[in-house]
């Protein structure tokens, strides 16, 4: 793998870029303070913008590490962050990354997350050189699985009581895509 860190990416409606300290207000307002957004996540709802500032400061501190992938999802229309996407884990031995994402409720069901995730998938396969990308979601949050399917990931199984989030111990649904799957689906004729 050729690690490139949180390189700036772009789609029709989005800029996907590293977080900056000045993003704290938008992050807190647009998603981190909303218990509906964090319901199935592994981190608690932020009680104040000070918590958000601390989180972003830790991300910015790691920003120079080429193996660190933590992006703000910026809505071009307002030029403010509306969510985040990251490589929450990676395995160099098998060239694999696990992706996690979160987006503000106002942007749910508008194709924003799948637009962002598709670009991150392209980046990891074409630029970083991974062989496998996977993601998981709480079995009680099927909308996240729909995003994964829309982005070409296949359901690989449900692991019973294999995760923990803000709801407690949960079943997790695992989805994955291999480089060969991606290349076959995106072949240029």
Secondary structure as UniProt FT lines:
FT   STRAND          9..10
FT   STRAND          14..18
FT   HELIX           21..23
FT   HELIX           24..27
FT   HELIX           28..32
FT   HELIX           35..38
FT   TURN            39..40
FT   HELIX           49..61
FT   TURN            62..64
FT   TURN            66..67
FT   STRAND          70..75
FT   TURN            76..79
FT   STRAND          80..91
FT   HELIX           92..94
FT   STRAND          96..103
FT   HELIX           105..107
FT   TURN            108..111
FT   HELIX           112..122
FT   HELIX           123..128
FT   STRAND          132..138
FT   TURN            139..140
FT   HELIX           142..150
FT   TURN            151..152
FT   STRAND          154..165
FT   TURN            166..167
FT   STRAND          168..178
FT   HELIX           179..185
//
